[in-house]
């Protein structure tokens, strides 16, 4: 049995038509909506170290297929971030 970590990867196509890969850090249900907490993936470790490693929050909307949107409401983004960080800290620093 392997203890190797295999992240969930989500590939999103941006408005510019370019695909970007993200690691799914968490999926959070909040006020009847589904939000994804994502971290951009990089091709190599050096590029990842040089970048800002901030996660992003996107709202998922089901309309035949799942579509993702930015969250302009700061209070919702803050609430999702707080939930995520509490879960993360409990999991890794518990």
N, C-alpha and C positions, 0 to 999 in steps of 0.2 A: 504494500500500500504506500502510495506516495503522499507526502505532506506538501507537495509543490502547490503554490498559490497560482490559480488560474483566474485572472480577472474577467469580469463581464465587459465586453467591448461593444461600444455603440458607434457606428459610423454615420455621421450626419453630413448632408450636402448643404453647403452654405449658399447664400444668395449669389455668390460669385461663381457657383457651379463646382467649387472644389470640395472634395471629401476630406473630412477631418475625423480622426479617431479619438474617442474619449473612453476612459475607464468609468464604469458606473460605480460610484462610491456608495450610493444609497438611493432608494425610491421611497418617497414620503407622501402619505395621504394627509392632506391638510384642508380643512373646510370643504370637504367633498371633491377636492381636485387632486390630481397626481402630479408630483414634482420629482424630477431627477436631479441628483447631485452628481456632477460630472467633473472629471479631471482630464485635461488634454493629454494625449499620449504623444511621445516623441520617438523618432526613429532610433536615437541613441542616447545613452546616459549623459554624455557631455552636453548635448543640447538641452536636455531636461534640467540639468543643474544650472545652466545659464539663464533659463527662463524663470518667470515668476510662476510659481506652482499654485496659483489660486484656483479653487474649484469654482464652478459656475452652477447656477440653479436654472433649470428650464422646466416650464409647464408642459405636460403631455396632454394632448387632446386627441380623442379617438374619433375619427371620421372616415371609417373604412380602413384606414391604416393610422398608426400613431404618428402624430405631427407634433413638433416641439416648437415652443415659443419662449422668448425672453420674458422675464417677469419685471415689468416696470414699477410695480408697487413695492417701495422700499420696505414697508412694514411686513409684507408677505415674505420677501426675500430674507429679512432679518429673522422672522419666525422659523422659516425652514432651516436657515443656518444654525440657529440655536438648537433645534431638534437634532440636526445632524451632528453637531459638535458634542452634544450630550451623549448620543449613541456611540460616537467614535471614542470618546473618553472612557465610557463605561466598558467598551469592548477591549481597548488596548491598555488602559491604565486602571481599570476597574477595581 
